[in-house]
């Protein structure tokens, strides 16, 4: 098992010029878990991941690992691997590089690099690493980021959109490889993704980032278990969910549907004539992030 | 253990139910080893903590037992235990939902009873 590590950020802010991308982020990540980071396009996910791993300076706030500041701290940074999404088209320095040279650079950069694992994964993915990066498809570039993340053997490994461009077989393969590595080593993983449903069951905890703020950080299964969709005649629905935390009400004629998130000990009044349905993580995400400020009904 | 997970209920409950169903169907026999938490995690692509939660439900109810260092096994008498538990939950899981729907449709008790009699022998 790995050494116990706690990654913590307090009052984290990041602005690009006048644009505030991250506003007052407080987050504690413990080692030995698989975390998921979800958020809409532009929510600040990549910025958060790059600031957390000190690849990008924070405008304000503090990031520590076991109490030690992370910024320009080589010892602390050795714990991290932030495997970024590669965009060979725009990042010209990378475009002409061959896949194997890119991986070679990673092998020098990461202190715990496992070359044998990297080679096995190249075979497993049937990846042609002699090709220049610019010739690789989106999915193949994702495979390279996955290889780097897994072979880095970093105690704290962060993957930004690792399944982008991968087909459904490869996405499943990725989660299996991830679980295989996780069950063997107990490394900590933080993964951002837009394909929420496929990741939901793998993630022990989910972090929802919305508009530069953390909306929620919770055990995924517990969150799903306490969330429901209630629908029926508007007056009945309102009676059934009275006093409960609700969001994203939708009305169609006399009908209404609403998402409810129960707190401990709360129940939906099921003597009302309503339909109560379980919801998925992506339903919860949409319900929480879809609406504009002010429609959140408590 | 070839069933598919769905979104109708918690994953750990589904894992527990799938193992139970496999015991009922004789896919898993009493005193036989069941897949470990890590094996279940990889089999279903789920977090090992979730798989463990499902397995622990069955350990707590005495359907599975742990042999230290070896793994998890189906307890003797597990099949009967599952059957009697499912019988106990039958009213909650099936009858109440049926009665609710029936009431909404204005069906009466004798209508339901005669429907049951028409599809079920003694």
Interface residues (C-beta under 8 A of the other chain):
Chain A: X34 X172 X175 X176 X179 X180 X182 X183 X201 X202 X203 X204 X220 X221 X224 X225 X273 X278 X280
Chain B: X5 X7 X8 X9 X10 X11 X12 X38 X41 X42 X44 X45 X46 X47 X48 X49 X50 X53 X104
